[in-house]
């Protein structure tokens, strides 16, 4: 019993050390996910600062580590900006893939090693035992990195073929070009140009854009669109409220309850009966792939609460 207690204490100590070391290494690494937004001259510094404060990225490292420990106690492992999703929901698919590799590999290794080891033991001192010992020693002497590089070289052609096949499924145009080419986003393209956001959405991204159609803009109250076009700051706020950092497919979006937009305020997400709603807008066409993100077509223009209140007061 004491042995198991010591092993458990040792395991907990190792876990604590690994978690602390991971946090220190991440803190020493230059930059973070929001740096790309910060370097974009068209991105308001207030928006980046609000996102940094919202997710606690401006806190000292010890406070961030303590906050993470408290979250782990409740089963919350953090939030991924790249995937715009809780980390916990991203672990199982990756753990499943890891198990699919490690379990068969370990099983095959045992099926090969145990019979060979038993046979080698029965041949102790003979030529078979010496051959097995020599081969085992040679394998152990070869650095793991060299073995890994050899495996990578042998599988490179397969990986390249898979990458080319994936690339063929992606659109060659960026988000702006893809939207313009679709022919139903003339008003959106005009608004992006008036707000000075064309270059931003032509950037590397990736972005997820909830794109309202021309018909959606036509449903705005009379004078609203003209008022927005005359006020670049409000127009920029409305348009960036339709943009989420990261490339999220409809399947990814449907798993969320809310998402932080580039504008800074959250959109609410509901998925039911195969339909996805963003605030009061419905996604009518999903997963239009672009070279720097994904477009989801919606039937209603989304207005940030702050802009909607300002327009109502006019």
N, C-alpha and C positions, 0 to 999 in steps of 0.2 A: 504493500500500500504506500509505503514511504517512497518507493521507487517511482510509482506513478505520479505521486504528488510532486516529486522533484522534476520529473519530466514535464509535467503540466506547467510548473512555475518557470522552467527554462523556456518552454514554448511561448508563454505569455511575455517573457522578457524579450525574446527574439522579435515577436510581433511589435512590441512597443518600440524597440530599437529601429526596426525597418520603417515603421510609420514616421518616426522622428527624422530619420535620415532622408526619407523621401521628401518630406516637407522642406528640409534644409536645402536639398539639391534643387527643388523647384524654385525656392526663393533665390538661389544663386544664379539660376538661369536668367539670361536677359530677356525682358519683355514678357508680355502675356497676350491673351486672345484679343483684348481690346486695343492693343497698340496699333493694329492696322486701321481701326476706326479713328484713333487719335491722330494718326498721320494724315488722314484724309482732310484736306483743307475745307471741303464742303460739309464735313460732319461737325455740328455744333459741339464745342467743348463741354457745354452743359450736359448734353446727352451722354457723352462718354463718362463724365464725372458721376452722373446719376446712376448709370449701370455699374460703375465701379463701387459706389457706395451701397447700392442695392444688394450686391453679392459679396460685400465685405472684402473686396480686393485691396482696399486702402487701409486695412487693419494691420497692426504689427503681427509678425509671424507667430509668436506665442498665443495671441488671442485667436488667430485663425485656426491654429492646431487644437486649442481647447474647444472652439466652436464645432470643429469637425468631430472631436471625440463625443461631444454631446449629441450630435446628429447621428453618429453611429449607434449610440445606445437606443435610438428610436428607429433604427433600420434605414436611416437616410445617409447616403454616401456622398452627397454633393450634387452639383448640377453641371452638365456638360454644355458649354457654349457652342462647341463645334456641332453637336447633334441637337442642341436646343431641347434637351430631355434630361430627366433625372438619371444619375449615373447607375443607380440600382437597376433600372429597366434595361440598361445596356450590357449588364454583366452576364446575364444568363445566355444570350446567343453566343457570346465569346467563350464563356465557360463550356458550353455545349460543344463548340468546335474544338476546344482544347481537349476535352474528354474523348471526342471522336478520333483524335490523333494519338493521345497518350495511352488510352486503354488498349486499342489494338496493337500498338507498338510494344507495350509492356507484355501483353499476352504472347505475341510472336517471339519476343526475346526469351521469355521463359520456356516456350515450347521448343526453342532451339537449344538454349543453354542447359536446361536440366538433363535431357538425354545425352548431350555431348559430355557434360560434366560427369554423369554416371558412367558413361563408357570410358572416359579418360581415367577415372578412378579405378576401373577394373583393369586398365592397362598400365598401372603404375610402374614406372621404370622402363617401360618398353617404348618402341618408336612412336606409337600412337599418342602416348602421354607427352612425349617430347614435342611432337608436332603441334598438339593443342596448346601446350605451354608457350611455344615459340609464336604461334599466331596470336594468342591472347596478349602476350607481351608487346608484339608489334602494334596491335590495335591500341593498346593503352599508351604506347610511346607517342603515337601520332597525335599532335595537338587537336583539340576539339574544333578549333577555328578552321584548321585545314580541312578536316572532314566536312564541316559545314559548307565551306567554300566549294568543295568538290560536289556536294549534293546540290548546291545552288547552280553550279555550272551545268550539271546534268539535267536539271529541271527548268533551266532558263528558257528553252524553246517552248515548253508548255505554258509557262507564265506569260511569255510574250504573245503567244496566240490568244490566250484569254484576255489580255489587255487590249489587243487589237479588236477582238470581238466586242468588248465592252465599249470601246471608243466608237465603234460603228453605230451603237445604239444612241449615242449622244448627238445632239444637234451641234453643228459647226458654228452657229451664231451665238452671240451673247444674249443676255436677257432682253435688251432693247431691240436688237435686230430681230430676234425671234418674235417678239410682240408685234413689231411693225409688220413683219412678214405675214403674220396671221390675218391682218386686215380688219380686225374688229376692235382695235385699240388706238384709233386715231386720236381721240381726245386724251387718252393717257399719254401718248407720245408727245402731244402738244404741251400737256401740263408738265411733263418731265423736263422738256426743253425750257419752259418758262421758269421752272424752279431751279434750273442749273444742276439737275441730277443725272443727266444723260451720261456724263463721263464716269460718275460714281457707279452706276449700274452696268457700265461697260468694263469696270475694273475686275480684278481677279475673283472677288467675292470669297467664298460662295454665298449666295443670297437665296432666300425663299420669298417670292413675291406673290401676294394675293392681288391679282390684276382685275380691276373692274372694267367691264366692257363699255363701249360707247353708249349702249342702252342704259347701263347703270348710271353713267354720268347724266344722261338725259332725265333720269328720275329724281335728280336733286331738285329741291325747291327752286322756284324761279329766282334768278339773280345770284344764286349761291356760287355757281361755277365762275361767273364773271367777277364776283367779289374775290374769290380765291385767286384767280389769274391776275388780279390787280394787286394782290398782297403776297409777294413771293415768300415771305416768312411763314405765313399761314399755309400757303400751298405746299411748301417744303415739309411742314409738319404733317399735313394730311397724307402726302405721298410716302414719306418715310414710315408712317403708321401702317402702311401696307407691306413693309419689308421686315423680314426677320433674318438675323444672321445665321448662316449655315444652310445647307441644302437638305430640306426635309421633304420626303415624299408624302403622299396622302396617308399612307400607312403610318408613318411617323407622326404626322400631325394629329391623326385621329386618336392617338394614345395620350395626347396632352389635354389639359384642362384650360391652360392659358399659355401665352407665349409673350416674351418681351420683344417689343419691336425696336427698330433702329431709332424711332422717334422718342422712345423712352417709356411710353405707357404700354400696358399690356392689352392684348386682345383675348377675349374669351373664346374657348373652343368647345364645341359640343359635337359628338358623333352618335348618330342613331339611325337605324334602318338603312344603313349603307350611305347616308348623306352626312356631310361635314359642314357645320356652320361656324363662321368666324364672326363673332358678335351677332348682328342680325342679317348677315350676308350668307348665302349658300354657295358652296363650291359646285359649279356646274361642269367644270372640266378640270381634271387633275393631272399632275405629273407631266407637264410640257417641259421637256428637258432642254436646257441651254448649256453652253460651254462653261458658264460661271454660276449656275444655279438651277432652280426649278420654279416654274410658273404654275400657279393654280388660279383658274378663272373664277371670279365671283360675280354675283348679279347685283350687288349693292356697293356703293362707295362707303368705305369705312371712315368715320369722322372721329378723331381723338376727342375724348370728353372735354378737354380744355378748349379746343377749337369749336366744338359744337356749342358750348356755352357762350363763346364770344360771338358766334354767328347769330345765335338766338337773341343776344342782347342788342344786335344792330337793328 
